[in-house]
Each structure stands twice: as C-alpha cells, then as structure tokens.
C-alpha cells in the first residue's frame, strides 16, 4: 500500500514536473560518493536565496494578529527549505562566506520549522536564524553535519511548485531570460538542493522503492543543475531543453507511482 505522501506526490502536476526523472542510480547513506554541491547549486546562489527565504519568513511573522494559516504555511515551507540550504552550504565544496556558520543556519532553520505554529516561539527562532545567516553563528555545531534528512518532506514538496513556476518562466521566456537570470539561477539551485536533500527522506517508500526514489531525486537535482548552469552561462537554448526534459519526464514518474 502506498503512503499518503506518494499519493500526494503523484497528484501535483507541477511537483511532478520537477520530481519525475529517473535513470542514474545514486544511493544515499553508505552508497556512492555524492557529487560536488557546486556542480548543481553554486554557493553564491544558495546564499542569495537563503536571504530571500529569511525575508519571506520575517514578513510572515511581522504581525501576530495577522499570523493566520496562510502565513504559518509560508513559515513552515520556507524554514524547511532554509534547513536544506544550510545543509548544502555545510557540505559545499566551495569556500564561501557562510561556511563556518552553515551548521548554525541549518539548526536554527530546523528549530523554526518545528515551532512555526506558535508565533512567539517562531519569532524567537527567526532571531536565531537571522543571527546565523549574518555569520554570527560561525563554528556552532561544526563537524556534525552529514548527508541525512534535515527537513520534512511535505513542506518541501509544497515548495517545489512554488519555485518551479517562476523558474520555468525565467528560463524559457526570452523577455525574462537575461533580466531575471540571477533569480532564475537561484531558484534552480534551490530546487536542485531540495532534490539532493530529499534523497535521504525515504520513509514514504518501501525498501524496494528506495532505489527508484534515489533515481528520481538524482535526476531532478541534475536537471535543475543544468538549468542553473545554462542560465548562468546565458545559454537560453540549453535552459529551455532542460525545462522540456523535466516536463517530459513526469510521464516516467506516473508509470511508477500511480495515483490510487
């Protein structure tokens, strides 16, 4: 019997656009060595997007009286995404400005994700996240980060279509391609990061399904990495090809994870 997560996974067409790619086996945990993070998510892009998500969270937490379900969803979604970015920055092969603070970023984002329903607790948690992202948390928890699940799947899956739609427009609309290149590259890097991190969230899959899930995650990561590289290099044709490949591949996912 497939889990509720799998049913949710296959019913969101925008989500499937990003997640339905399978071919190369990449195993988590004790499997093959993971590729360099820079190959799919440059640190510069991840840092810029982490600042964006923290701003979004801050705006959602600006007014306690207005902290409704919609804003709670934003905080939950964006804090889990920020935790993923923290993991990527911690494991990154590039020597970036937040390297020493990346663990603190990840852990403060996790604390925020856990407390998003409580305004006071979330407000306190975002204070720690801001401190970490400013670099003040440098060295906290250093050496403790490994490739493992660091965020909840449901909010990450909700984030995918939110990011994918504007990324697709930026990568395929010739009027937006150059003008929005920096943002589009950042969005592609975050989707690649989510895919890489999701590889270690396997509770929704049976033991037999885990290899396929890892395949889907690896292909999503690499495809989004291709979008990032193409946009960064100004290759509109290559970016459009990568987007088309993502969309076409959702059919492969439907063939494996059918909606019940």
C-alpha positions in Angstrom: 0.0 0.0 0.0 1.4 3.3 -1.0 1.6 6.1 1.6 -0.3 9.3 1.7 2.9 11.1 0.7 3.1 9.0 -2.5 -0.5 9.8 -3.4 0.2 13.5 -2.8 3.4 13.2 -4.8 1.7 12.0 -8.0 -1.3 14.3 -7.9 0.6 17.6 -8.2 1.5 18.1 -11.8 3.8 21.0 -11.1 5.6 19.0 -8.4 5.9 16.0 -10.8 7.5 18.3 -13.3 10.5 18.6 -11.1 10.5 15.2 -9.4 9.8 12.7 -12.2 13.2 12.0 -13.6 14.8 8.5 -13.4 17.8 6.9 -14.9 21.0 7.1 -12.9 21.3 5.3 -9.6 22.7 7.5 -6.8 22.4 5.9 -3.3 22.1 7.7 0.0 23.8 6.9 3.2 26.6 4.4 2.6 26.2 4.5 -1.2 28.4 6.1 -3.8 30.1 9.4 -3.1 27.8 12.3 -3.7 28.7 14.8 -6.4 30.1 18.2 -5.5 27.4 20.6 -4.5 28.9 23.2 -6.8 28.0 21.0 -9.7 24.3 21.7 -9.2 24.0 24.6 -6.7 26.7 27.3 -6.6 27.2 28.7 -3.1 26.5 32.2 -4.3 23.1 31.3 -5.5 22.2 29.4 -2.3 23.3 32.3 -0.1 21.2 34.8 -2.1 18.1 32.5 -1.9 18.6 31.9 1.9 18.4 35.6 2.4 15.2 35.7 0.3 13.6 32.9 2.3 14.5 34.5 5.6 13.0 37.8 4.4 9.8 36.0 3.5 9.6 34.3 6.9 10.2 37.7 8.6 7.4 39.3 6.7 5.0 36.4 7.6 5.9 36.9 11.3 5.6 40.7 11.2 2.2 40.9 12.9 0.9 38.4 15.4 -2.7 39.3 14.8 -2.3 38.5 11.1 -0.4 35.3 11.6 -3.0 33.1 10.0 -2.9 29.6 8.4 -1.6 31.0 5.1 1.4 32.7 6.8 2.1 29.7 9.0 2.3 27.6 5.8 4.8 30.1 4.4 6.9 29.9 7.6 6.8 26.1 7.6 7.6 25.8 4.0 10.4 28.3 3.9 12.1 27.3 7.1 12.3 23.7 5.9 13.8 24.9 2.7 16.2 27.1 4.6 17.3 24.0 6.6 18.1 22.3 3.3 20.1 25.2 2.1 22.0 25.2 5.4 22.9 21.5 4.8 24.1 22.3 1.2 26.2 25.2 2.5 27.7 23.0 5.2 28.5 20.2 2.7 29.6 22.6 -0.1 33.0 22.2 -1.8 33.3 25.9 -2.4 34.9 28.2 0.2 32.0 30.6 0.7 31.4 33.3 3.3 28.9 31.3 5.4 30.9 28.1 5.5 31.6 28.3 9.2 28.0 29.4 10.0 26.2 26.9 7.8 25.6 24.4 10.6 24.0 27.1 12.7 21.9 28.2 9.8 20.6 24.7 9.3 19.9 24.1 13.0 18.2 27.4 13.6 16.0 26.8 10.5 15.1 23.4 11.9 14.1 25.0 15.2 12.0 27.5 13.3 10.3 24.7 11.3 9.4 22.9 14.5 7.9 26.0 16.1 6.1 27.6 13.2 2.6 27.2 14.7 3.5 29.2 17.8 4.0 32.8 17.0 6.2 33.6 20.0 8.4 30.6 19.6 8.7 31.2 15.9 9.6 34.8 16.5 12.4 33.7 18.8 13.6 31.1 16.4 13.8 33.6 13.5 16.0 35.7 15.7 18.5 32.9 15.9 18.2 32.2 12.2 19.0 35.9 11.4 22.0 35.7 13.7 23.2 32.6 12.0 22.7 33.9 8.5 24.6 37.1 9.4 27.6 34.8 10.2 27.4 35.3 14.0 26.8 31.6 14.5 30.2 30.7 13.0 31.6 27.5 14.3 28.4 26.4 16.2 27.9 22.7 15.7 30.9 22.5 13.3 31.8 19.0 12.2 28.4 17.5 13.0 26.8 17.7 9.5 26.5 14.6 7.3 24.3 13.7 4.4 21.0 12.9 6.0 17.3 14.0 6.1 17.2 17.5 7.7 13.7 18.7 6.7 10.2 17.4 6.5 9.1 16.2 3.1 5.6 17.6 3.0 6.6 21.3 3.2 9.5 20.7 0.8 7.1 19.2 -1.7 4.8 22.2 -1.3 7.7 24.4 -2.0 8.7 22.8 -5.3 5.8 24.1 -7.5 6.0 27.5 -5.8 9.6 27.8 -7.0 9.2 25.8 -10.3 6.6 28.1 -11.9 8.7 31.3 -11.9 11.9 29.4 -12.6 10.3 27.9 -15.8 9.1 31.4 -16.9 12.6 32.9 -16.3 14.3 30.1 -18.2 12.0 29.9 -21.2 10.6 33.4 -21.7 13.1 35.3 -23.9 12.0 38.6 -22.4 12.8 37.4 -18.9 15.8 35.2 -19.6 18.5 37.9 -19.2 16.6 40.2 -16.9 15.8 37.6 -14.3 18.9 35.4 -14.8 20.2 35.8 -11.2 16.9 34.9 -9.7 16.2 32.1 -12.1 19.6 30.6 -11.4 19.0 30.8 -7.7 15.6 29.1 -8.0 17.1 26.3 -10.0 19.9 25.9 -7.3 17.3 25.6 -4.5 15.2 23.0 -6.4 18.4 21.1 -7.0 19.2 21.3 -3.3 15.7 20.1 -2.4 16.2 17.1 -4.7 19.5 16.3 -3.2 18.2 16.6 0.4 15.0 14.6 -0.5 17.2 11.7 -1.4 17.6 10.9 2.3 13.9 11.2 3.1 12.8 7.6 2.3 10.0 7.0 4.9 7.4 7.2 2.2 8.9 4.5 0.1 9.1 0.8 0.6 12.5 -0.9 0.7 12.1 -1.9 -2.9 11.1 1.6 -4.0 14.0 3.4 -2.4 16.4 2.9 -5.4 13.9 4.4 -7.7 13.3 7.3 -5.3 17.0 8.0 -5.3 17.0 7.9 -9.0 14.2 10.5 -9.2 16.0 12.7 -6.8 19.3 12.5 -8.6 17.8 13.3 -11.9 15.8 16.2 -10.6 18.9 17.5 -9.0 21.0 17.2 -12.1 18.3 18.6 -14.4 17.9 21.6 -12.1 21.6 21.9 -12.0 21.6 22.0 -15.8 19.1 24.9 -15.7 21.3 26.7 -13.3 24.4 26.3 -15.4 22.6 27.2 -18.6 21.1 30.4 -17.2 24.4 31.4 -15.6 26.2 31.0 -18.9 23.4 32.8 -20.9 22.6 29.7 -23.0 18.8 30.1 -23.5 18.5 27.1 -25.8 20.2 24.8 -23.2 18.0 26.1 -20.4 14.8 25.5 -22.5 16.0 22.0 -23.3 16.5 21.3 -19.6 13.0 22.5 -18.7 11.4 20.4 -21.5 13.3 17.4 -20.2 11.8 17.9 -16.7 8.3 18.2 -18.1 8.5 15.2 -20.3 10.0 13.1 -17.6 6.9 13.4 -15.3 5.3 10.7 -17.5 8.1 8.3 -16.3 7.1 9.0 -12.7 3.4 8.4 -13.4 4.4 5.0 -14.8 6.0 4.1 -11.4 4.0 6.0 -8.8 0.4 5.8 -10.0 -2.3 7.7 -8.2 -4.8 5.4 -6.4 
